[in-house]
Amino acid sequence: MDNIIIAKDLVYHYPQSEDRALSGVSLAIEKGDMVAVLGHNGSGKSTLAKHFNAVLLPEGGVCYVDGINTSDEERLFDIRQRTGMVFQNPDNQIVATIVEEDVAFGLENLGVEPAEIRRRVDDALRAVGMYEYRQHAPHQLSGGQKQRVAIAGIIAMRPQVVILDEPTAMLDPRGRREVMKTVADLNREEGVTVILITHYMDEAAQCRRVVVMDRGKVLLDSTPKGVFSHVGLLKEVGLDVPQATEIVYELKKCGVVLPDDVITEEECAAAISAYLDRHAPGGGRRS
């Protein structure tokens, strides 16, 4: 599969800091992938994501989006068409008083024909499950619904990549589930490449790949099972693991022999059940 984003030896530091926010980061994102980026505050995860749509430009190294060098000022418009970004506070992204007008805002600024705007807005709202709310005022919506409208505004632009910078940080559990379902559906059904920056480990476990940042560098890069098997290392850099993984980790410290790659509640229950069956009196199954 082709790479849609390639970062090579990226270096960046903020003027107010002596430390590098990025220190020689190299990373490639395949088209159609769904990648979670984890890291404590100051690890460089958001800084890295902002290089993917040229909000920030590298001081060292290079970043390509669909083969375009993000430092090429003449191609900035092309880069922004290919990568859309959704931030954590949906209220900061909504600019209109009617949902469908908000989704149409970016397209109108691009001079897209009215008939095409109508089609794209309707398609985007259907894709995020918000079509029936198209005539509603955004302030009447829940946090999760607002965030889904913000995502619709991005996907109406038809980007190849959607970058979500902690999109569920300000939402309740229901809103989080709504947004994550929307993101997963976009990736699976529309083939949109998703880069999800999150501090919720259970959200990261839903992605196909997890990248862990620490002190401006890539610490781990693997499948969710591969990354979350390093429980001790993740705790050392201030990160949690999915609750199921945590339960297994604590049980193993007590001498219970369980698999290293448990990340879901179902896997946790199955592993514990299998252990109890193996240790039932007489070696048989529990009644």
C-alpha positions as CSV (number, residue, x, y, z in Angstrom):
1,M,0.0,0.0,0.0
2,D,1.3,3.5,-0.8
3,N,2.3,6.0,1.8
4,I,0.1,9.2,2.0
5,I,2.4,10.9,4.6
6,I,6.2,10.5,4.9
7,A,8.2,12.3,7.6
8,K,11.9,12.1,7.5
9,D,14.2,13.2,10.4
10,L,11.8,16.0,11.5
11,V,13.2,18.6,13.8
12,Y,11.2,21.4,15.4
13,H,11.3,23.5,18.6
14,Y,9.1,26.3,19.9
15,P,10.8,29.7,20.4
16,Q,9.9,29.8,24.1
17,S,11.5,26.4,24.8
18,E,15.1,25.2,24.8
19,D,14.1,21.6,24.2
20,R,13.1,20.2,20.9
21,A,9.5,19.4,20.4
22,L,10.5,17.0,17.6
23,S,14.0,15.5,17.5
24,G,14.6,13.5,14.3
25,V,11.2,11.9,13.9
26,S,10.7,9.6,10.9
27,L,7.3,8.1,10.2
28,A,5.3,6.9,7.3
29,I,1.4,6.6,7.2
30,E,-0.2,4.3,4.6
31,K,-3.2,5.4,2.6
32,G,-6.4,4.1,4.3
33,D,-4.7,3.3,7.6
34,M,-6.1,4.3,11.0
35,V,-3.3,5.3,13.3
36,A,-3.4,6.5,17.0
37,V,-0.7,8.8,18.3
38,L,-0.1,8.7,22.1
39,G,2.1,10.6,24.4
40,H,2.0,12.7,27.6
41,N,1.7,16.5,27.4
42,G,4.8,17.8,25.7
43,S,5.7,14.6,24.0
44,G,5.5,16.1,20.6
45,K,2.3,14.3,19.3
46,S,0.3,17.4,18.4
47,T,3.4,19.1,17.0
48,L,4.0,16.1,14.7
49,A,0.3,16.2,13.6
50,K,0.5,19.9,12.8
51,H,3.4,19.1,10.4
52,F,1.1,16.8,8.4
53,N,-1.1,19.7,7.1
54,A,1.6,22.4,7.2
55,V,0.3,24.3,10.2
56,L,3.9,24.0,11.3
57,L,7.0,23.6,9.0
58,P,10.1,21.6,9.9
59,E,13.3,23.3,11.0
60,G,15.1,20.1,10.0
61,G,14.2,17.1,7.9
62,V,11.2,17.0,5.5
63,C,7.6,16.1,5.5
64,Y,5.6,14.9,2.4
65,V,1.9,14.7,2.0
66,D,0.8,12.7,-1.1
67,G,4.3,13.4,-2.5
68,I,4.1,17.2,-1.8
69,N,6.8,18.8,0.3
70,T,4.9,20.7,3.0
71,S,7.6,23.4,3.0
72,D,6.6,24.3,-0.6
73,E,4.6,27.5,0.0
74,E,3.1,27.4,-3.5
75,R,1.5,24.0,-2.7
76,L,0.0,24.9,0.6
77,F,-3.5,24.9,-0.8
78,D,-3.0,21.5,-2.3
79,I,-1.7,20.2,1.1
80,R,-4.7,21.6,3.0
81,Q,-7.1,20.0,0.5
82,R,-5.5,16.6,1.2
83,T,-5.4,16.8,5.0
84,G,-8.1,18.2,7.2
85,M,-7.8,18.7,10.9
86,V,-10.4,18.5,13.7
87,F,-9.5,19.9,17.1
88,Q,-10.7,19.1,20.6
89,N,-13.2,21.9,21.2
90,P,-16.0,21.7,18.6
91,D,-17.3,25.2,19.6
92,N,-14.1,26.7,18.3
93,Q,-14.7,25.2,14.8
94,I,-18.4,26.1,14.3
95,V,-18.9,29.4,12.5
96,A,-22.5,29.3,11.3
97,T,-25.9,29.4,13.0
98,I,-27.3,26.4,11.0
99,V,-25.7,23.0,10.8
100,E,-25.8,22.7,7.0
101,E,-24.4,26.2,6.5
102,D,-21.5,25.4,8.8
103,V,-20.6,22.3,6.8
104,A,-20.9,24.3,3.6
105,F,-18.7,27.2,4.9
106,G,-15.3,25.9,3.6
107,L,-16.7,24.8,0.2
108,E,-18.2,28.3,-0.3
109,N,-14.8,29.9,0.4
110,L,-13.3,27.6,-2.3
111,G,-15.9,28.8,-4.8
112,V,-17.4,25.3,-5.3
113,E,-20.6,25.4,-7.5
114,P,-23.9,25.5,-5.4
115,A,-25.2,22.2,-6.7
116,E,-21.9,20.5,-5.8
117,I,-22.0,22.1,-2.4
118,R,-25.5,20.8,-1.8
119,R,-24.4,17.3,-2.7
120,R,-21.3,17.3,-0.6
121,V,-23.0,18.8,2.4
122,D,-25.7,16.2,2.3
123,D,-23.2,13.3,1.8
124,A,-21.0,14.5,4.6
125,L,-23.9,14.9,7.1
126,R,-25.2,11.4,6.2
127,A,-21.7,10.0,6.6
128,V,-21.5,11.3,10.3
129,G,-25.2,10.5,11.1
130,M,-26.2,14.1,11.3
131,Y,-28.4,14.6,8.2
132,E,-31.6,14.9,10.2
133,Y,-30.1,17.8,12.1
134,R,-29.1,19.8,9.1
135,Q,-31.6,22.6,9.9
136,H,-30.8,22.7,13.6
137,A,-28.8,25.4,15.4
138,P,-25.4,24.0,16.5
139,H,-25.8,25.4,20.0
140,Q,-28.8,23.1,20.5
141,L,-26.7,20.0,19.9
142,S,-24.8,17.9,22.4
143,G,-21.0,17.9,22.5
144,G,-20.7,14.7,20.5
145,Q,-23.1,16.0,17.9
146,K,-21.2,19.2,17.5
147,Q,-18.0,17.3,17.0
148,R,-19.6,15.2,14.4
149,V,-20.7,18.3,12.6
150,A,-17.1,19.6,12.7
151,I,-16.0,16.3,11.2
152,A,-18.6,16.7,8.5
153,G,-17.3,20.1,7.6
154,I,-13.8,18.6,7.1
155,I,-14.9,15.6,5.1
156,A,-17.1,17.7,2.8
157,M,-13.8,19.1,1.5
158,R,-13.0,15.5,0.4
159,P,-9.6,15.2,2.1
160,Q,-7.6,12.0,1.8
161,V,-6.4,12.3,5.5
162,V,-8.4,13.4,8.5
163,I,-6.3,14.4,11.6
164,L,-8.1,14.5,14.9
165,D,-6.3,16.2,17.7
166,E,-8.0,14.8,20.9
167,P,-11.5,15.2,19.4
168,T,-13.2,13.5,22.4
169,A,-11.3,15.3,25.2
170,M,-14.2,17.5,26.1
171,L,-17.0,15.0,25.6
172,D,-18.9,12.6,27.9
173,P,-18.7,8.9,27.4
174,R,-21.7,8.9,25.0
175,G,-20.2,11.7,22.9
176,R,-16.9,9.8,22.8
177,R,-18.6,6.7,21.5
178,E,-20.5,8.7,18.9
179,V,-17.3,10.3,17.6
180,M,-15.3,7.2,17.6
181,K,-18.0,5.3,15.6
182,T,-18.1,8.1,13.1
183,V,-14.3,8.1,12.7
184,A,-14.2,4.3,12.4
185,D,-17.0,4.3,9.8
186,L,-15.2,7.0,7.7
187,N,-12.1,4.9,7.7
188,R,-13.7,1.6,6.9
189,E,-16.4,2.7,4.5
190,E,-14.9,5.8,2.8
191,G,-11.3,4.7,2.9
192,V,-10.2,8.0,4.6
193,T,-6.8,7.8,6.3
194,V,-7.3,8.7,10.0
195,I,-4.7,10.0,12.4
196,L,-6.1,10.1,15.9
197,I,-4.3,11.9,18.7
198,T,-5.8,10.8,22.0
199,H,-5.1,10.2,25.6
200,Y,-7.8,7.6,25.9
201,M,-6.1,4.2,25.6
202,D,-9.4,2.4,24.8
203,E,-9.7,4.6,21.7
204,A,-6.2,3.9,20.6
205,A,-6.9,0.2,21.0
206,Q,-9.6,0.5,18.2
207,C,-7.0,1.7,15.7
208,R,-4.9,-0.6,13.5
209,R,-1.6,1.0,14.5
210,V,-0.4,2.9,17.6
211,V,2.6,5.3,17.7
212,V,3.9,6.4,21.1
213,M,5.8,9.7,21.3
214,D,8.1,10.6,24.2
215,R,10.4,13.7,24.4
216,G,10.0,14.5,20.7
217,K,10.8,11.0,19.5
218,V,9.0,7.9,18.5
219,L,9.2,5.4,21.4
220,L,6.9,2.6,20.1
221,D,5.3,1.9,16.8
222,S,3.3,-1.3,16.3
223,T,-0.2,-2.8,16.5
224,P,-2.3,-2.0,19.6
225,K,-1.5,-5.5,21.0
226,G,2.2,-4.9,20.3
227,V,2.3,-1.5,21.9
228,F,0.2,-2.3,25.0
229,S,2.2,-5.4,25.8
230,H,4.9,-2.9,27.0
231,V,2.9,-2.0,30.1
232,G,5.9,-1.1,32.3
233,L,7.5,1.1,29.6
234,L,4.3,3.0,29.0
235,K,3.9,3.6,32.7
236,E,7.5,4.9,32.9
237,V,6.6,7.6,30.4
238,G,3.4,8.6,32.1
239,L,0.8,6.7,30.0
240,D,-1.9,4.3,31.0
241,V,-3.1,1.2,29.2
242,P,-6.6,-0.1,28.4
243,Q,-8.4,-1.2,31.5
244,A,-8.4,-4.9,30.4
245,T,-4.7,-4.7,29.9
246,E,-4.2,-3.2,33.4
247,I,-6.3,-5.9,35.0
248,V,-4.2,-8.6,33.4
249,Y,-1.0,-6.8,34.3
250,E,-1.9,-6.6,38.0
251,L,-2.9,-10.3,38.0
252,K,0.3,-11.3,36.4
253,K,2.2,-9.5,39.1
254,C,0.4,-11.8,41.6
255,G,1.7,-14.8,39.8
256,V,-1.3,-15.5,37.6
257,V,-0.1,-16.7,34.2
258,L,-2.0,-14.8,31.5
259,P,-1.3,-13.7,27.9
260,D,0.7,-10.5,27.3
261,D,-1.5,-9.2,24.4
262,V,-4.9,-8.7,26.1
263,I,-6.5,-5.3,25.2
264,T,-10.3,-5.8,25.2
265,E,-12.8,-6.7,28.0
266,E,-13.8,-9.8,26.0
267,E,-10.2,-11.0,25.7
268,C,-9.6,-10.3,29.4
269,A,-12.7,-12.3,30.4
270,A,-11.7,-15.2,28.1
271,A,-8.1,-15.2,29.5
272,I,-9.2,-15.3,33.1
273,S,-11.9,-17.9,32.4
274,A,-9.3,-20.1,30.7
275,Y,-6.9,-19.7,33.6
276,L,-9.6,-20.7,36.1
277,D,-10.5,-23.7,34.0
278,R,-6.9,-24.9,33.9
279,H,-6.7,-24.6,37.7
280,A,-10.1,-26.0,38.6
281,P,-10.0,-28.9,41.1
282,G,-9.2,-32.2,39.3
283,G,-8.0,-30.2,36.2
284,G,-11.5,-30.2,34.7
285,R,-13.8,-27.4,33.8
286,R,-15.7,-25.5,36.5
287,S,-19.3,-26.4,36.9
